[in-house]
Amino acid sequence: MGGRPGIAELVLVLAVLLLLFGAKRLPELARALGRSLSEFRRGRQEGEKSTGEEHPVSNDDPKNSVAHDARSNNSAPGDH
């Protein structure tokens, strides 16, 4: 239970896709999905390079939490 889908589930999903889109359109859809995924990865990598961050900031650090910032900043907005 849970985890990765088995062979039976994959065959069922492929059969449903075949019925919905037809045999002619499946390769086109797979190709478009692959291109979209590679473009997404490329954009994510470019975004990481431009910000200089390889990994997102962890929410476990109390210094970076929103609640900590709200408690430590007692001034009203615009009082800078």
KOLGU-4560 file (N, C-alpha, C; in nm, 3 decimals, padded with zeros to 5 digits):
<recs>
<n_xx: 00.083 n_yy: -00.118 n_zz: 00.000 ca_xx: 00.000 ca_yy: 00.000 ca_zz: 00.000 c_xx: 00.087 c_yy: 00.124 c_zz: 00.000 mol: A seq: 1 type: MET>
<n_xx: 00.044 n_yy: 00.225 n_zz: -00.071 ca_xx: 00.119 ca_yy: 00.349 ca_zz: -00.077 c_xx: 00.246 c_yy: 00.333 c_zz: -00.158 mol: A seq: 2 type: GLY>
<n_xx: 00.323 n_yy: 00.435 n_zz: -00.163 ca_xx: 00.450 ca_yy: 00.426 ca_zz: -00.234 c_xx: 00.433 c_yy: 00.436 c_zz: -00.384 mol: A seq: 3 type: GLY>
<n_xx: 00.516 n_yy: 00.364 n_zz: -00.453 ca_xx: 00.517 ca_yy: 00.367 ca_zz: -00.599 c_xx: 00.404 c_yy: 00.282 c_zz: -00.657 mol: A seq: 4 type: ARG>
<n_xx: 00.351 n_yy: 00.326 n_zz: -00.773 ca_xx: 00.247 ca_yy: 00.244 ca_zz: -00.837 c_xx: 00.308 c_yy: 00.119 c_zz: -00.899 mol: A seq: 5 type: PRO>
<n_xx: 00.232 n_yy: 00.013 n_zz: -00.896 ca_xx: 00.278 ca_yy: -00.114 ca_zz: -00.952 c_xx: 00.251 c_yy: -00.123 c_zz: -01.101 mol: A seq: 6 type: GLY>
<n_xx: 00.282 n_yy: -00.237 n_zz: -01.158 ca_xx: 00.263 ca_yy: -00.260 ca_zz: -01.301 c_xx: 00.115 c_yy: -00.250 c_zz: -01.339 mol: A seq: 7 type: ILE>
<n_xx: 00.029 n_yy: -00.307 n_zz: -01.257 ca_xx: -00.115 ca_yy: -00.306 ca_zz: -01.287 c_xx: -00.169 c_yy: -00.163 c_zz: -01.293 mol: A seq: 8 type: ALA>
<n_xx: -00.127 n_yy: -00.079 n_zz: -01.200 ca_xx: -00.173 ca_yy: 00.059 ca_zz: -01.199 c_xx: -00.122 c_yy: 00.136 c_zz: -01.321 mol: A seq: 9 type: GLU>
<n_xx: 00.003 n_yy: 00.113 n_zz: -01.359 ca_xx: 00.059 ca_yy: 00.180 ca_zz: -01.476 c_xx: -00.012 c_yy: 00.138 c_zz: -01.604 mol: A seq: 10 type: LEU>
<n_xx: -00.043 n_yy: 00.010 n_zz: -01.616 ca_xx: -00.115 ca_yy: -00.039 ca_zz: -01.733 c_xx: -00.254 c_yy: 00.023 c_zz: -01.738 mol: A seq: 11 type: VAL>
<n_xx: -00.320 n_yy: 00.033 n_zz: -01.625 ca_xx: -00.453 ca_yy: 00.092 ca_zz: -01.619 c_xx: -00.449 c_yy: 00.240 c_zz: -01.660 mol: A seq: 12 type: LEU>
<n_xx: -00.352 n_yy: 00.313 n_zz: -01.610 ca_xx: -00.339 ca_yy: 00.455 ca_zz: -01.645 c_xx: -00.313 c_yy: 00.470 c_zz: -01.795 mol: A seq: 13 type: VAL>
<n_xx: -00.224 n_yy: 00.389 n_zz: -01.850 ca_xx: -00.196 ca_yy: 00.396 ca_zz: -01.993 c_xx: -00.319 c_yy: 00.360 c_zz: -02.077 mol: A seq: 14 type: LEU>
<n_xx: -00.398 n_yy: 00.263 n_zz: -02.032 ca_xx: -00.519 ca_yy: 00.225 ca_zz: -02.104 c_xx: -00.620 c_yy: 00.340 c_zz: -02.104 mol: A seq: 15 type: ALA>
<n_xx: -00.635 n_yy: 00.406 n_zz: -01.991 ca_xx: -00.728 ca_yy: 00.520 ca_zz: -01.983 c_xx: -00.680 c_yy: 00.633 c_zz: -02.074 mol: A seq: 16 type: VAL>
<n_xx: -00.550 n_yy: 00.662 n_zz: -02.071 ca_xx: -00.497 ca_yy: 00.766 ca_zz: -02.159 c_xx: -00.517 c_yy: 00.731 c_zz: -02.306 mol: A seq: 17 type: LEU>
<n_xx: -00.498 n_yy: 00.606 n_zz: -02.339 ca_xx: -00.518 ca_yy: 00.560 ca_zz: -02.476 c_xx: -00.663 c_yy: 00.580 c_zz: -02.519 mol: A seq: 18 type: LEU>
<n_xx: -00.756 n_yy: 00.549 n_zz: -02.430 ca_xx: -00.898 ca_yy: 00.567 ca_zz: -02.462 c_xx: -00.936 c_yy: 00.715 c_zz: -02.472 mol: A seq: 19 type: LEU>
<n_xx: -00.879 n_yy: 00.797 n_zz: -02.386 ca_xx: -00.913 ca_yy: 00.939 ca_zz: -02.387 c_xx: -00.855 c_yy: 01.014 c_zz: -02.507 mol: A seq: 20 type: LEU>
<n_xx: -00.730 n_yy: 00.990 n_zz: -02.538 ca_xx: -00.662 ca_yy: 01.070 ca_zz: -02.639 c_xx: -00.638 c_yy: 00.998 c_zz: -02.770 mol: A seq: 21 type: PHE>
<n_xx: -00.641 n_yy: 00.869 n_zz: -02.772 ca_xx: -00.615 ca_yy: 00.793 ca_zz: -02.894 c_xx: -00.467 c_yy: 00.767 c_zz: -02.913 mol: A seq: 22 type: GLY>
<n_xx: -00.438 n_yy: 00.664 n_zz: -02.992 ca_xx: -00.299 ca_yy: 00.621 ca_zz: -03.011 c_xx: -00.217 c_yy: 00.724 c_zz: -03.087 mol: A seq: 23 type: ALA>
<n_xx: -00.280 n_yy: 00.803 n_zz: -03.171 ca_xx: -00.207 ca_yy: 00.901 ca_zz: -03.251 c_xx: -00.159 c_yy: 01.019 c_zz: -03.168 mol: A seq: 24 type: LYS>
<n_xx: -00.237 n_yy: 01.060 n_zz: -03.070 ca_xx: -00.204 ca_yy: 01.179 ca_zz: -02.991 c_xx: -00.113 c_yy: 01.151 c_zz: -02.873 mol: A seq: 25 type: ARG>
<n_xx: -00.104 n_yy: 01.027 n_zz: -02.826 ca_xx: -00.021 ca_yy: 00.997 ca_zz: -02.708 c_xx: 00.126 c_yy: 01.034 c_zz: -02.726 mol: A seq: 26 type: LEU>
<n_xx: 00.191 n_yy: 01.001 n_zz: -02.837 ca_xx: 00.331 ca_yy: 01.044 ca_zz: -02.851 c_xx: 00.347 c_yy: 01.196 c_zz: -02.852 mol: A seq: 27 type: PRO>
<n_xx: 00.252 n_yy: 01.266 n_zz: -02.913 ca_xx: 00.257 ca_yy: 01.412 ca_zz: -02.914 c_xx: 00.245 c_yy: 01.468 c_zz: -02.773 mol: A seq: 28 type: GLU>
<n_xx: 00.153 n_yy: 01.412 n_zz: -02.696 ca_xx: 00.135 ca_yy: 01.458 ca_zz: -02.558 c_xx: 00.258 c_yy: 01.429 c_zz: -02.472 mol: A seq: 29 type: LEU>
<n_xx: 00.316 n_yy: 01.311 n_zz: -02.490 ca_xx: 00.436 ca_yy: 01.275 ca_zz: -02.413 c_xx: 00.552 c_yy: 01.367 c_zz: -02.449 mol: A seq: 30 type: ALA>
<n_xx: 00.566 n_yy: 01.398 n_zz: -02.577 ca_xx: 00.673 ca_yy: 01.487 ca_zz: -02.622 c_xx: 00.653 c_yy: 01.627 c_zz: -02.563 mol: A seq: 31 type: ARG>
<n_xx: 00.531 n_yy: 01.678 n_zz: -02.566 ca_xx: 00.503 ca_yy: 01.810 ca_zz: -02.511 c_xx: 00.527 c_yy: 01.814 c_zz: -02.360 mol: A seq: 32 type: ALA>
<n_xx: 00.490 n_yy: 01.707 n_zz: -02.292 ca_xx: 00.514 ca_yy: 01.699 ca_zz: -02.148 c_xx: 00.663 c_yy: 01.699 c_zz: -02.118 mol: A seq: 33 type: LEU>
<n_xx: 00.741 n_yy: 01.626 n_zz: -02.194 ca_xx: 00.885 ca_yy: 01.622 ca_zz: -02.176 c_xx: 00.950 c_yy: 01.757 c_zz: -02.199 mol: A seq: 34 type: GLY>
<n_xx: 00.905 n_yy: 01.827 n_zz: -02.303 ca_xx: 00.959 ca_yy: 01.961 ca_zz: -02.331 c_xx: 00.924 c_yy: 02.058 c_zz: -02.219 mol: A seq: 35 type: ARG>
<n_xx: 00.801 n_yy: 02.051 n_zz: -02.172 ca_xx: 00.759 ca_yy: 02.141 ca_zz: -02.064 c_xx: 00.838 c_yy: 02.115 c_zz: -01.937 mol: A seq: 36 type: SER>
<n_xx: 00.861 n_yy: 01.989 n_zz: -01.907 ca_xx: 00.936 ca_yy: 01.953 ca_zz: -01.787 c_xx: 01.080 c_yy: 02.000 c_zz: -01.797 mol: A seq: 37 type: LEU>
<n_xx: 01.143 n_yy: 01.983 n_zz: -01.913 ca_xx: 01.282 ca_yy: 02.028 ca_zz: -01.928 c_xx: 01.291 c_yy: 02.180 c_zz: -01.923 mol: A seq: 38 type: SER>
<n_xx: 01.192 n_yy: 02.251 n_zz: -01.978 ca_xx: 01.192 ca_yy: 02.397 ca_zz: -01.971 c_xx: 01.173 c_yy: 02.444 c_zz: -01.827 mol: A seq: 39 type: GLU>
<n_xx: 01.088 n_yy: 02.376 n_zz: -01.753 ca_xx: 01.068 ca_yy: 02.410 ca_zz: -01.611 c_xx: 01.198 c_yy: 02.393 c_zz: -01.533 mol: A seq: 40 type: PHE>
<n_xx: 01.267 n_yy: 02.281 n_zz: -01.555 ca_xx: 01.394 ca_yy: 02.256 ca_zz: -01.485 c_xx: 01.497 c_yy: 02.362 c_zz: -01.520 mol: A seq: 41 type: ARG>
<n_xx: 01.505 n_yy: 02.396 n_zz: -01.649 ca_xx: 01.600 ca_yy: 02.498 ca_zz: -01.693 c_xx: 01.569 c_yy: 02.633 c_zz: -01.628 mol: A seq: 42 type: ARG>
<n_xx: 01.444 n_yy: 02.671 n_zz: -01.623 ca_xx: 01.404 ca_yy: 02.796 ca_zz: -01.560 c_xx: 01.433 c_yy: 02.797 c_zz: -01.411 mol: A seq: 43 type: GLY>
<n_xx: 01.411 n_yy: 02.684 n_zz: -01.346 ca_xx: 01.440 ca_yy: 02.675 ca_zz: -01.203 c_xx: 01.589 c_yy: 02.690 c_zz: -01.177 mol: A seq: 44 type: ARG>
<n_xx: 01.672 n_yy: 02.628 n_zz: -01.260 ca_xx: 01.817 ca_yy: 02.639 ca_zz: -01.244 c_xx: 01.864 c_yy: 02.782 c_zz: -01.269 mol: A seq: 45 type: GLN>
<n_xx: 01.808 n_yy: 02.849 n_zz: -01.368 ca_xx: 01.845 ca_yy: 02.988 ca_zz: -01.395 c_xx: 01.803 c_yy: 03.077 c_zz: -01.279 mol: A seq: 46 type: GLU>
<n_xx: 01.688 n_yy: 03.051 n_zz: -01.221 ca_xx: 01.642 ca_yy: 03.128 ca_zz: -01.105 c_xx: 01.733 c_yy: 03.109 c_zz: -00.986 mol: A seq: 47 type: GLY>
<n_xx: 01.780 n_yy: 02.987 n_zz: -00.964 ca_xx: 01.871 ca_yy: 02.961 ca_zz: -00.853 c_xx: 02.005 c_yy: 03.030 c_zz: -00.876 mol: A seq: 48 type: GLU>
<n_xx: 02.051 n_yy: 03.034 n_zz: -01.001 ca_xx: 02.177 ca_yy: 03.100 ca_zz: -01.031 c_xx: 02.166 c_yy: 03.251 c_zz: -01.010 mol: A seq: 49 type: LYS>
<n_xx: 02.052 n_yy: 03.310 n_zz: -01.050 ca_xx: 02.037 ca_yy: 03.455 ca_zz: -01.039 c_xx: 02.023 c_yy: 03.500 c_zz: -00.894 mol: A seq: 50 type: SER>
<n_xx: 01.964 n_yy: 03.418 n_zz: -00.809 ca_xx: 01.951 ca_yy: 03.455 ca_zz: -00.668 c_xx: 02.073 c_yy: 03.413 c_zz: -00.588 mol: A seq: 51 type: THR>
<n_xx: 02.151 n_yy: 03.322 n_zz: -00.641 ca_xx: 02.270 ca_yy: 03.275 ca_zz: -00.572 c_xx: 02.242 c_yy: 03.171 c_zz: -00.467 mol: A seq: 52 type: GLY>
<n_xx: 02.118 n_yy: 03.123 n_zz: -00.459 ca_xx: 02.082 ca_yy: 03.022 ca_zz: -00.359 c_xx: 02.067 c_yy: 02.887 c_zz: -00.427 mol: A seq: 53 type: GLU>
<n_xx: 02.133 n_yy: 02.789 n_zz: -00.373 ca_xx: 02.120 ca_yy: 02.653 ca_zz: -00.424 c_xx: 02.003 c_yy: 02.582 c_zz: -00.359 mol: A seq: 54 type: GLU>
<n_xx: 01.981 n_yy: 02.609 n_zz: -00.229 ca_xx: 01.877 ca_yy: 02.540 ca_zz: -00.153 c_xx: 01.789 c_yy: 02.645 c_zz: -00.087 mol: A seq: 55 type: HIS>
<n_xx: 01.658 n_yy: 02.620 n_zz: -00.077 ca_xx: 01.570 ca_yy: 02.715 ca_zz: -00.009 c_xx: 01.601 c_yy: 02.722 c_zz: 00.140 mol: A seq: 56 type: PRO>
<n_xx: 01.564 n_yy: 02.834 n_zz: 00.201 ca_xx: 01.587 ca_yy: 02.854 ca_zz: 00.344 c_xx: 01.495 c_yy: 02.761 c_zz: 00.422 mol: A seq: 57 type: VAL>
<n_xx: 01.548 n_yy: 02.695 n_zz: 00.522 ca_xx: 01.471 ca_yy: 02.603 ca_zz: 00.603 c_xx: 01.379 c_yy: 02.681 c_zz: 00.696 mol: A seq: 58 type: SER>
<n_xx: 01.258 n_yy: 02.631 n_zz: 00.715 ca_xx: 01.164 ca_yy: 02.694 ca_zz: 00.807 c_xx: 01.190 c_yy: 02.655 c_zz: 00.951 mol: A seq: 59 type: ASN>
<n_xx: 01.286 n_yy: 02.566 n_zz: 00.976 ca_xx: 01.316 ca_yy: 02.523 ca_zz: 01.111 c_xx: 01.393 c_yy: 02.629 c_zz: 01.189 mol: A seq: 60 type: ASP>
<n_xx: 01.459 n_yy: 02.719 n_zz: 01.120 ca_xx: 01.539 ca_yy: 02.822 ca_zz: 01.185 c_xx: 01.445 c_yy: 02.932 c_zz: 01.236 mol: A seq: 61 type: ASP>
<n_xx: 01.438 n_yy: 02.956 n_zz: 01.366 ca_xx: 01.345 ca_yy: 03.056 ca_zz: 01.418 c_xx: 01.379 c_yy: 03.198 c_zz: 01.373 mol: A seq: 62 type: PRO>
<n_xx: 01.502 n_yy: 03.223 n_zz: 01.334 ca_xx: 01.539 ca_yy: 03.356 ca_zz: 01.287 c_xx: 01.470 c_yy: 03.390 c_zz: 01.155 mol: A seq: 63 type: LYS>
<n_xx: 01.435 n_yy: 03.289 n_zz: 01.077 ca_xx: 01.375 ca_yy: 03.310 ca_zz: 00.947 c_xx: 01.224 c_yy: 03.298 c_zz: 00.947 mol: A seq: 64 type: ASN>
<n_xx: 01.163 n_yy: 03.273 n_zz: 01.060 ca_xx: 01.019 ca_yy: 03.253 ca_zz: 01.063 c_xx: 00.945 c_yy: 03.386 c_zz: 01.067 mol: A seq: 65 type: SER>
<n_xx: 00.825 n_yy: 03.387 n_zz: 01.013 ca_xx: 00.743 ca_yy: 03.507 ca_zz: 01.010 c_xx: 00.698 c_yy: 03.544 c_zz: 01.150 mol: A seq: 66 type: VAL>
<n_xx: 00.665 n_yy: 03.444 n_zz: 01.232 ca_xx: 00.620 ca_yy: 03.471 ca_zz: 01.368 c_xx: 00.730 c_yy: 03.540 c_zz: 01.448 mol: A seq: 67 type: ALA>
<n_xx: 00.854 n_yy: 03.499 n_zz: 01.430 ca_xx: 00.965 ca_yy: 03.560 ca_zz: 01.501 c_xx: 00.980 c_yy: 03.705 c_zz: 01.457 mol: A seq: 68 type: HIS>
<n_xx: 00.968 n_yy: 03.733 n_zz: 01.329 ca_xx: 00.980 ca_yy: 03.869 ca_zz: 01.279 c_xx: 00.868 c_yy: 03.957 c_zz: 01.332 mol: A seq: 69 type: ASP>
<n_xx: 00.747 n_yy: 03.904 n_zz: 01.342 ca_xx: 00.634 ca_yy: 03.982 ca_zz: 01.391 c_xx: 00.651 c_yy: 04.015 c_zz: 01.539 mol: A seq: 70 type: ALA>
<n_xx: 00.705 n_yy: 03.922 n_zz: 01.617 ca_xx: 00.725 ca_yy: 03.946 ca_zz: 01.760 c_xx: 00.840 c_yy: 04.043 c_zz: 01.786 mol: A seq: 71 type: ARG>
<n_xx: 00.944 n_yy: 04.036 n_zz: 01.706 ca_xx: 01.061 ca_yy: 04.119 ca_zz: 01.732 c_xx: 01.045 c_yy: 04.259 c_zz: 01.677 mol: A seq: 72 type: SER>
<n_xx: 00.954 n_yy: 04.281 n_zz: 01.585 ca_xx: 00.935 ca_yy: 04.412 ca_zz: 01.525 c_xx: 00.811 c_yy: 04.476 c_zz: 01.585 mol: A seq: 73 type: ASN>
<n_xx: 00.830 n_yy: 04.563 n_zz: 01.684 ca_xx: 00.717 ca_yy: 04.624 ca_zz: 01.754 c_xx: 00.674 c_yy: 04.756 c_zz: 01.694 mol: A seq: 74 type: ASN>
<n_xx: 00.744 n_yy: 04.807 n_zz: 01.595 ca_xx: 00.707 ca_yy: 04.934 ca_zz: 01.536 c_xx: 00.591 c_yy: 04.915 c_zz: 01.439 mol: A seq: 75 type: SER>
<n_xx: 00.514 n_yy: 05.020 n_zz: 01.422 ca_xx: 00.401 ca_yy: 05.016 ca_zz: 01.331 c_xx: 00.452 c_yy: 05.035 c_zz: 01.188 mol: A seq: 76 type: ALA>
<n_xx: 00.376 n_yy: 04.991 n_zz: 01.091 ca_xx: 00.418 ca_yy: 05.011 ca_zz: 00.952 c_xx: 00.432 c_yy: 05.160 c_zz: 00.921 mol: A seq: 77 type: PRO>
<n_xx: 00.538 n_yy: 05.196 n_zz: 00.856 ca_xx: 00.560 ca_yy: 05.336 ca_zz: 00.820 c_xx: 00.637 c_yy: 05.414 c_zz: 00.925 mol: A seq: 78 type: GLY>
<n_xx: 00.678 n_yy: 05.354 n_zz: 01.035 ca_xx: 00.753 ca_yy: 05.423 ca_zz: 01.140 c_xx: 00.903 c_yy: 05.417 c_zz: 01.119 mol: A seq: 79 type: ASP>
<n_xx: 00.948 n_yy: 05.391 n_zz: 01.002 ca_xx: 01.092 ca_yy: 05.374 ca_zz: 00.978 c_xx: 01.162 c_yy: 05.504 c_zz: 00.972 mol: A seq: 80 type: HIS>
</recs>
